[in-house]
Amino acid sequence: MKTTIIGSGSWGTALGILSASNGHAVTLLTREESQAATINSSRANERYLPGVSLPDNLIASADPESALTGAELVLFVVPTAHFRSTAESFRSLIPKEAVLLSCAKGIERGTGKRMSEILTEVFPNHQVAVLSGPNHAEEIARGLPACAVIGAPNEELAEHLQAQFATDTFRTYTSTDIAGIELGGAIKNVYALAAGIATGLKLGDNALAALATRSLAEMTRLGIALGGQAETFAGLSGVGDLIATCFSVHSRNHQVGLALAAGETAAEAEARLGMVAEGVPNTLSIYETSRRIGARTPLVDAVHAILYLDQPANKVLHQLLTRDYRPEAD
């Protein structure tokens, strides 16, 4: 199968390694010819995955027409803020029979649409699926064990894609709850920022455990209101991704949270990291979506206040702890 990956960052490259390891011909579409040439000559993507060798059947290209001609599977692994514009820019180049797989985690600002919904709008005649889970590219690319869930409108397509990426160290599961998978992957980014802030403020293990637990409750409540199924949020794309993103040293959102606690701005932290932390734009889009449907999201509101209303983290924490008391199940 010819597979093209739009997005040559760490996650796109790691997914390319998985697909190539199963014998597929994989093309990593880059923005610049110099980047493609460097990847092909060095057999590595040192900027995003230093020290990881690429298989011979994974090549890079900066030529969209060449990379997409004949593609049977096209992965979109780009920042959510640019997801729609990227999809629209390749509308005329992607073969009609190609399956489209979204591997980005976020909700579009303004519309509240999930990434698969954007793909369906731009490519109404294509089959669209999603992949998500507790998946740090740095570990997967090095062959460390991991799991993911593939969501598709029918089991046949899900199982077809399952075989595309499954290896002896990367186990894939299937689901038809596309909405739940995408919502879990998007919403947890906000809580990872909160976990980074709490860690940076040295609030302690009790606070972090409480934060993760209440984050799961809030994510499930909001996700169900937006069309997801409750059991999905107890799975890999829900609590699994929440745990990994909140506490891993590889988590960009966690790192930005640490920086916020230390007095940096989100923009300064992202510039230093050289990568996008999806929790920053997602906080705004998820906050707006929550307000639009009237959902109760105190943790999302708290992170929004820190990021976009310039409220001190300690003040926000005090407001969280002293707000109206409620039953745990509520």
Order of alpha helices (4+ residues) and beta strands (2+ residues): beta-alpha-beta-alpha-beta-alpha-beta-alpha-beta-alpha-beta-alpha-beta-alpha-beta-alpha-alpha-alpha-alpha-alpha-alpha-alpha-alpha
